[in-house]
């Protein structure tokens, strides 16, 4: 399965580029089918055993080891979900066939990168696939015409280059110090306690913090998310930032935690600062997409903070919140796309009373905001509860309290969003506004359903989550 997950997007990329120009409007269909196949296949993978041994020569030719485990499957599923949502939103918001074609190409390149991130087992291969995903994301941001989009892409590119230098320097130090860069070599190097090993891991962590938009490396994210086209915002916020930064931290955290050192404290403090800072920055926003962008920063802080919790729960809690945030934030950016296409503005102070005109958008956004805020019985409540339990049982009581209090701030800014956008008196200028079209409503309804279903089924899913080796 591991090799086929790199081959299929690559083959799809070839197929859509050899299509005649008259047929290139179907590129998004090919892309949508591929994302759907990956999602369904990843969901079924634990229950179906297939023999992929005929592809082993490819792995040897590629020169790196690919391994699929439960954490990889989680990334396959979330990438598939976010990709399908982005494609449907793009169908409604991209004006030309050329724009849809370019968007589909870049999504496939990003998918190759994310699937690689999920499966590799050495630092250099991880870096390569992170860069594949990041470069496609930068271009995606720049697809939208306008100074603001180019500025957002430039900031993303500039900070990404800084992360590249940090990670490559770290890899070079590992090679000089230990001669190996596999995840096992990383654990061995840290166990030795040499200064070079700890300098190297600090540099790699800093690079991943930049990719994850952790405070104080967050300056690029709000501009990139808010000024990108609606479909690109769904994809970036849904999966890209988490795949290129947060997932890599989740993958490396167990090896780093085994060594005596300050890694746990670094993750706890960085996560707490990011969760708090992102939440309070969200409170000050009037632009809906910028509020959602800063909210994403805050929630990524939650995931990183979870990694500093009890070893038996930390990774499961982080993985569940990773999944929940992908679903809910992709949905909220799809909701924002529906509002922007109907109103022509993202300024929440100009909105109000739109719940009566756009009831589906209002209802689905309420599900997502309440889930991210951590209200039961929605999916977000359970992942935040697991994070608090993981922190508390590890003796990190201060950080558990910070997680709870920050959830109250999250609830505050999302209630503010709901009040300013959907409640109150309808402005006269919005008298003729109607609900968004099917391409925008289908992903929001489907994602809201997932949020509710996972929340209600959590007692059944928990043993699978804890027993699946995540």
C-alpha positions, 0 to 999 in steps of 0.5 A: 500500500505504501508505494501505491499511495505515491504512485497513484497521485503521480499517475493522476498528475500525468493523466490530467496533463495529457488530456486534450485541452477540451477535456481538461475541465474533467481534471477536477473529477479525476482529482476528486475520485483519487482523494475519495479512493484514498480516503475510503481505502485508508478507512478500510486498510485496517480491515483488509489485507492486500499483498503489495509485494510486487511493488517492493522493487520500486521502494528499493529504487526510490531509496527510502523506507516507506511504512504505513501505521495507524498514524499514517492512516490518520493523515491519509484520511484527513488529507483525503477529506480536506482535499475533497472539500477543497475541490468542491469549494473550488468547483463553485469559486474558480471562474475558469477551467484553467484555474480549476485545472491548475488547482487540481495539479497543485493538489495532486503534488501536495498529496504526493508530499503529504503521503510521503510525510506519512510514510517515511522513516528518516529525516531527509526524506521527511524534509523532502516531502515537507518541501514538496507540499510547502512549495505547492502550497505557496503557489496555491496562495499566489494563484489568486490575483491581487497584491494581498495574495502575492504578499501572503505567498511571499511571507509564506515562502520567506518563512519556509526558506528559513525553516528549510535552512534550519532543517537542513543544518540539523540533518547535516549535524546528525550526519556528522555526529551519528552518521545516520538520520533515521528516526531510530538514529535520532533516538540513539543520538539523543540518548547519547546526550551529546551537545551536537545531538541536542543542537541538531534536534533544537534546529529541526524543532525550530524548523517544524515550529515555523512550518506549523506557524507556532508563535512567534513564527506565526506571522505568515499564516494569517495573510496566507489563509485569508488572502488565498482563494476560498478553495485554497484556504480550505485546503491549507487550513484543513490539512497542509499546515498540520501535515508539514509541521504538526504531523512531523512533530507527532511522528518525532515526539516519541523518539525525542521524549525517550531521551533525558532532556527539555523536549517535553518542556519545550513542547508544553511551553510552545504549545501553551503560548501558541494556544493562548496567543492564537485565541486572544488574537482571534478575539480582535478580528473582524475579518472572518477568515483572519479570525479562523486563521488565528484560531487555527494557530491556537488549535495547533498549540493544543496539539503540540501541548498534548504531546507533552502529556502522559505517554499512553494518551498523548499521541492518541489525544493529539491525533484525534484533535488533529482529525477533528480540527481538519474536519471542523476548520475545513468546514468553517472555511467552506462556510466563509467561502459561501458567505464571501461568494454571496456577500462579496465581503469577509467583514463580520461587522458588515454582516448580521441576521444572515441565519434567516437567509442562509440557514444551512450555512448558519447551522453547519457553522454552529456545529463546527464552532461549538466542536472546536470550542469543546462542547459535548457531545461533539467530536472536539469535546472528546479530543480536548478532554483527552488532551486535558486528561493526558496533561493532568495524568502526566502531572502537568496540572498548570498546562491542563488548566491552561487548556481548559481556560483557553477553550473558554476564550475559544468559545468567546470568539466563536460566539462573537462570530455567530452573533455578528454574522448570523444573529441580530437584524438583517441589513437592508443590503442583504435582503436579496441574499440567498443560500449558497449553491450545492458545491458549497453546501455539500462539503459543509453538510458532510463535514458537520455530519462527520463531526456529530457522528464522531462525537456520538460514536466516541465511546465505540471509537476510543478502544480502537484509537487506544488499541490501534497503536497510535 
